[in-house]
Amino acid sequence: MALLLRALILIALIILIYAVVKYILNPKRKLELAHEKKNFYFLDEPKNVRKNFLITYKGVMFEGEKYLGTTENAFDIISVSIWVKNKDRLQGLQLQDFHFLEKEIRQHYPHADLDWKSPIKEFIRQSEQEQ
């Protein structure tokens, strides 16, 4: 009886440790933590074309939709549309912040054309015309 009780406690302890490790390593949790701390984090499943990626940068959450197409040698992501989840949080971001985000996205999808949605598209266009 005591041996059975010890085995059950050991199994419960193993399950608890597994759950804690799984929680700590969860990418969604890392994204939320980076968002709260206003750090950069890129959450994506590169193998899953249908699943959008999420980026947090300086407390702003962006979402990007990937489109599959053909390149010279293979099928690849050829287009990415990016929009902001909460437009009110864009205050304080500058043109170089969006260039940084573009650079990070191009590291993951080098063949993709990037399409920013409104109001970011207009901001980039206006800022580049002024320079």
N, C-alpha and C positions, 0 to 999 in steps of 0.2 A: 504494500500500500504506500509506504513512504517512498519507494523507488518510483512508483507511478506519479506521485505528487511532484517529485523532483524533475521527472521527465517533462511533465506538463509546464512547470515553471521555466525550465530551460527552453522549451518550444515557444512559450509566450515571450521570453526575453529575446530570442532570435527574431521573432516576428516584429517585436518592437524596434529592435536595432535596424532591421531591414526597412521598416516604414520611415524611421528618422533619416536614414541615409538617402532613401528615395526622395523624401521631401527636400532635403538639403541640395541634392543634385538636380532638382526639377528646373528645366530652363525657363519655364513661365515664372517661377518664383524669382529667378535671377533677373528676369526682365523687370518685374515689378519693383524689386529692390534697387536696381539701377535707375528706374524712373523716379523713385522717391528721393534718391541721392543725387539726381540730376547728372548721372553719368551716361556714357554711351554704351549701348548694348544692341546687338543685332541678333534677333531670334528668327530662325528660318529652318525649314526642312528642304534642303536643296534637291532631294530626290522626289519630292512631292510638288509637282507643278501646280496643282490645283489649290494648294494651301498658300495663303498670303503670308508675307513676312512682316515682322514688326521691328521697328527701330525706335529706341528712346534716346534722346539727345537733349541735354540741358533742360530736362523736365518736360519735354514735348514728345508726344507719342505719334509716330508716323506709321502708316500702313502702306504696303506695296503689293500690287497684284502683278503676277508674272504671266507672260504670254509665250507659249512655245511656238517655234517656227523653224525654218531651215536656214542654216548657214552654208558656207561653201562645202564643208565636209560632213556635217551631221545635223541632227535636230538639237536645238539649244534654245535657251531663253533669248528671244530677240527684242522683247519690249517689256518695260516695267512702268506701271503707272503708280505714282506715289501721292498720297494725300495725308493731311494732318487730321488726327482724331478730334482735337479740340482747338479751334482757330484762336481762341482767346489766349492761349499759352504761347503764341508765336512772338509776343512782344519781347523785344530785346535781341532777337536773332538777326544776324547780319548776313550779307552775301557770302562771306567766306565760310559761314556755318553750313550753308547749303552746298557749297563746293566740297566741303569735307564729307558731307553725307553722300554726294554723288561719287566721290572717290571710293568710299567704302562699299557702295553698291556695285560699282564697276569691278571691284576686286572679286566679288562673288559672281557677277554676271558681265563679263567683259564684252560680249557681243550685243548687249541690250541697248536699245535707245531708251533714254529716261524721259518720262513725261510727267512733269509736276502738275498737279491740279490746282485750281484756283483756291486761294489768293496767292499762293507761292509762285505760280507761273508768271503772273503779272509783276510781282515784286522782282523776280530775277530778270525779266525782260527790261523793266524800267531801270534797275540798277546797272545793268550792262550797257544800256543806251547812254546813261549819264557818264560812264567812264570813257 
